[in-house]
């Protein structure tokens, strides 16, 4: 019988840009992967029990009514001793993941930067643009409690932020994204092939690509296509480009660009426009601008797909909205809360996709299940981290 | 602090790895000392797990008849069965550390009256 434990960190694919880990560095991630699984699966349900057995009754006694908003529940749960301890443990797990990742990367930064230069220098497939400003929604806090976020540099031209992001995905997902942390992108390729067996997109745009772990499998899955992966963060792009080169995927260009302004591309330039767990890192004003640009550059008949965690609809219980909101307040994802309260179908309609052309599908990471765990949504789900998403999509009406 | 201008500037990796992420950290407990102590405790809990895993590696290498050198330890990657055994040991270790919370969860599910209740009840029966 296979035990229900995450695979060891050493099961990850050691691609040419992957930071090397010592025995103990890998063991730290093994501990964190196990701890996260325990916090989500074994202790996570305790939050609901605390809510049902004591927090909700106390709220009713105090207010003479039921909670009306997830923030009512949040305020009440933040006084509950079980929830406090659970949240504190989870926060520490995130911080320890960052600390371990940064120790691994920064102690070998000379080697990593040198390696990246070998892959990056003189290649037209990496385009950095110093005029791209860090958007205010990125500068507000360091996303995911990553010191320096995606864009911070330890020294000019480095790859530290990208490398740290790559090594740590394992710990947060317990290996649920597979050997190259690319199970999400692989799932999209599989879905597109099944949905449109003979579809051959010529140009694909991935907005907010970070290190390309979602865009690279799409490029590999559609080798005839030209993939453009954009992000505002240079260190992530430097690492991502070098990583793609190391993996031998060449039909992908990494470009420093803000998705709110795609003016470099003419209308209808792309057959597929993709974002993956990205929209929640924007802001209320930025998101509609980005969605409108994504619509404009998409060709008639083309595909748009936004992968996210499920939106908070009116029929989602308030408690579930509250627990799904944890990352907004505890993992430096401040737009997460209001973004998930937006009806993304409305937002896409405003961007130009009629309701009739839209669809929502469930997407589960595709991994080698002989080694890596299959991700499931449900009782023990690590909300916000499970490799199970909702894809909000549309095929743009042909002109 | 981060070096300005020089792409080859040395980085104090130990100091910089521990940099704080921008964004105010939530207070989880009324006494900030508890927040700090829990962080220290969990770092220690993690390190004990790492030590145990390292010891397991040494045992497996010795068992396989290797002449032990440090690079063999650093390069060790468990196969499927060994990885599973080690994962299971880590899972059991975490369950021992987290017993108090797991039992608090059980107590919430099936609450008991104070023991005095039974002291008085059994004195009557």
Interface residues (C-beta under 8 A of the other chain):
Chain A: X2 X3 X5 X6 X7 X8 X10 X11 X22 X23 X24 X27 X28 X30 X31 X32 X34 X35 X37 X38 X42 X43 X45 X46 X49 X50 X53 X54 X82 X84 X85 X86 X87 X88 X89 X91 X92 X93 X95 X96 X98 X99 X102 X103 X106 X107 X109 X110 X113 X140 X141 X142 X145 X146 X147 X148 X149 X152 X153 X154 X155 X156 X157 X158 X329 X330 X332 X334 X371
Chain B: X2 X3 X4 X5 X6 X7 X8 X9 X11 X13 X14 X16 X17 X18 X19 X20 X21 X22 X23 X25 X26 X28 X29 X35 X38 X39 X42 X43 X46 X49 X50 X53 X54 X57 X73 X74 X76 X77 X78 X80 X83 X84 X86 X87 X88 X90 X91 X94 X95 X98 X101 X102 X104 X105 X108 X109 X111
